[in-house]
Amino acid sequence: MLTFAEELSSRTGPPASEPGRDTRVALLECAGAIPKEDLERMSEAVKEGYKRADE
């Protein structure tokens, strides 16, 4: 995650919070930045965490 955050912070262009900046465009610029396998592992970890919270 640190590498991902560093990569995002090093991108050029106005921040997503800048007036007039389309947040959807800012998000799309990040598309594909996290490998699919990592996303699947994160999703499973979240699901497992919810299961534990329900117990």
Distance bins in CASP14 RR format, pairs under 12 A and 6 or more apart:
PFRMAT RR
TARGET T0000
AUTHOR 0000-0000-0000
RMODE 2
METHOD distances of the structure
MODEL  1
1 7 0 0 0 0 0 1 0 0 0 0 0
1 8 0 0 0 0 0 1 0 0 0 0 0
1 33 0 0 0 0 0 1 0 0 0 0 0
1 34 0 0 0 0 1 0 0 0 0 0 0
1 38 0 0 0 0 1 0 0 0 0 0 0
1 41 0 0 0 0 0 1 0 0 0 0 0
1 42 0 0 0 0 1 0 0 0 0 0 0
2 8 0 0 0 0 0 1 0 0 0 0 0
2 9 0 0 0 0 0 1 0 0 0 0 0
3 9 0 0 0 0 0 1 0 0 0 0 0
3 10 0 0 0 0 0 1 0 0 0 0 0
3 33 0 0 0 0 1 0 0 0 0 0 0
3 34 0 0 0 0 0 1 0 0 0 0 0
3 35 0 0 0 0 0 1 0 0 0 0 0
3 38 0 0 0 0 0 1 0 0 0 0 0
4 10 0 0 0 0 0 1 0 0 0 0 0
4 11 0 0 0 0 0 1 0 0 0 0 0
4 30 0 0 0 0 1 0 0 0 0 0 0
4 32 0 0 0 0 0 1 0 0 0 0 0
4 33 1 0 0 1 0 0 0 0 0 0 0
4 34 1 0 0 1 0 0 0 0 0 0 0
4 35 0 0 0 0 0 1 0 0 0 0 0
4 38 0 0 0 0 1 0 0 0 0 0 0
4 39 0 0 0 0 0 1 0 0 0 0 0
4 42 0 0 0 0 0 1 0 0 0 0 0
5 11 0 0 0 0 0 1 0 0 0 0 0
5 30 0 0 0 0 0 1 0 0 0 0 0
5 33 0 0 0 0 0 1 0 0 0 0 0
5 34 0 0 0 0 0 1 0 0 0 0 0
6 33 0 0 0 0 0 1 0 0 0 0 0
7 29 0 0 0 0 0 1 0 0 0 0 0
7 30 0 0 0 0 1 0 0 0 0 0 0
7 32 0 0 0 0 0 1 0 0 0 0 0
7 33 1 0 0 1 0 0 0 0 0 0 0
7 34 0 0 0 0 0 1 0 0 0 0 0
8 15 0 0 0 0 0 1 0 0 0 0 0
8 16 0 0 0 0 0 1 0 0 0 0 0
8 26 0 0 0 0 1 0 0 0 0 0 0
8 27 0 0 0 0 0 1 0 0 0 0 0
8 29 0 0 0 0 1 0 0 0 0 0 0
8 30 1 0 0 1 0 0 0 0 0 0 0
8 32 0 0 0 0 0 1 0 0 0 0 0
8 33 1 0 0 1 0 0 0 0 0 0 0
8 34 0 0 0 0 0 1 0 0 0 0 0
9 15 0 0 0 0 0 1 0 0 0 0 0
9 30 0 0 0 0 0 1 0 0 0 0 0
10 33 0 0 0 0 0 1 0 0 0 0 0
11 26 0 0 0 0 1 0 0 0 0 0 0
11 29 1 0 0 1 0 0 0 0 0 0 0
11 30 0 0 0 0 1 0 0 0 0 0 0
11 33 0 0 0 0 1 0 0 0 0 0 0
12 29 0 0 0 0 0 1 0 0 0 0 0
13 21 0 0 0 0 1 0 0 0 0 0 0
13 25 0 0 0 0 0 1 0 0 0 0 0
13 26 0 0 0 0 1 0 0 0 0 0 0
13 29 0 0 0 0 1 0 0 0 0 0 0
14 20 0 0 0 0 1 0 0 0 0 0 0
14 21 1 0 1 0 0 0 0 0 0 0 0
14 22 0 0 0 0 0 1 0 0 0 0 0
14 23 0 0 0 0 0 1 0 0 0 0 0
14 25 0 0 0 0 0 1 0 0 0 0 0
14 26 0 0 0 0 1 0 0 0 0 0 0
14 29 0 0 0 0 0 1 0 0 0 0 0
15 21 1 0 0 1 0 0 0 0 0 0 0
15 23 0 0 0 0 0 1 0 0 0 0 0
15 26 1 0 0 1 0 0 0 0 0 0 0
15 29 0 0 0 0 0 1 0 0 0 0 0
16 22 0 0 0 0 1 0 0 0 0 0 0
16 23 1 0 1 0 0 0 0 0 0 0 0
16 24 0 0 0 0 1 0 0 0 0 0 0
16 25 0 0 0 0 1 0 0 0 0 0 0
16 26 1 1 0 0 0 0 0 0 0 0 0
16 27 1 0 0 1 0 0 0 0 0 0 0
16 28 0 0 0 0 0 1 0 0 0 0 0
16 29 0 0 0 0 1 0 0 0 0 0 0
16 30 0 0 0 0 1 0 0 0 0 0 0
17 23 0 0 0 0 1 0 0 0 0 0 0
17 26 0 0 0 0 1 0 0 0 0 0 0
18 25 0 0 0 0 0 1 0 0 0 0 0
18 26 0 0 0 0 1 0 0 0 0 0 0
20 26 0 0 0 0 0 1 0 0 0 0 0
21 27 0 0 0 0 0 1 0 0 0 0 0
21 29 0 0 0 0 0 1 0 0 0 0 0
22 28 0 0 0 0 1 0 0 0 0 0 0
22 29 0 0 0 0 0 1 0 0 0 0 0
23 29 0 0 0 0 0 1 0 0 0 0 0
23 30 0 0 0 0 0 1 0 0 0 0 0
24 30 0 0 0 0 0 1 0 0 0 0 0
24 31 0 0 0 0 0 1 0 0 0 0 0
25 31 0 0 0 0 0 1 0 0 0 0 0
27 33 0 0 0 0 0 1 0 0 0 0 0
31 39 0 0 0 0 0 1 0 0 0 0 0
32 38 0 0 0 0 0 1 0 0 0 0 0
32 39 0 0 0 0 1 0 0 0 0 0 0
33 39 0 0 0 0 0 1 0 0 0 0 0
34 40 0 0 0 0 0 1 0 0 0 0 0
34 41 0 0 0 0 0 1 0 0 0 0 0
34 42 0 0 0 0 1 0 0 0 0 0 0
34 43 0 0 0 0 0 1 0 0 0 0 0
35 41 0 0 0 0 1 0 0 0 0 0 0
35 42 0 0 0 0 0 1 0 0 0 0 0
36 42 0 0 0 0 0 1 0 0 0 0 0
36 43 0 0 0 0 0 1 0 0 0 0 0
37 43 0 0 0 0 0 1 0 0 0 0 0
37 44 0 0 0 0 0 1 0 0 0 0 0
38 44 0 0 0 0 0 1 0 0 0 0 0
38 45 0 0 0 0 0 1 0 0 0 0 0
39 45 0 0 0 0 0 1 0 0 0 0 0
39 46 0 0 0 0 0 1 0 0 0 0 0
40 46 0 0 0 0 0 1 0 0 0 0 0
40 47 0 0 0 0 0 1 0 0 0 0 0
41 47 0 0 0 0 0 1 0 0 0 0 0
41 48 0 0 0 0 0 1 0 0 0 0 0
42 48 0 0 0 0 0 1 0 0 0 0 0
42 49 0 0 0 0 0 1 0 0 0 0 0
43 49 0 0 0 0 0 1 0 0 0 0 0
43 50 0 0 0 0 0 1 0 0 0 0 0
44 50 0 0 0 0 0 1 0 0 0 0 0
44 51 0 0 0 0 0 1 0 0 0 0 0
45 51 0 0 0 0 0 1 0 0 0 0 0
45 52 0 0 0 0 0 1 0 0 0 0 0
46 52 0 0 0 0 0 1 0 0 0 0 0
46 53 0 0 0 0 0 1 0 0 0 0 0
47 53 0 0 0 0 0 1 0 0 0 0 0
47 54 0 0 0 0 0 1 0 0 0 0 0
48 54 0 0 0 0 0 1 0 0 0 0 0
48 55 0 0 0 0 0 1 0 0 0 0 0
49 55 0 0 0 0 1 0 0 0 0 0 0
END
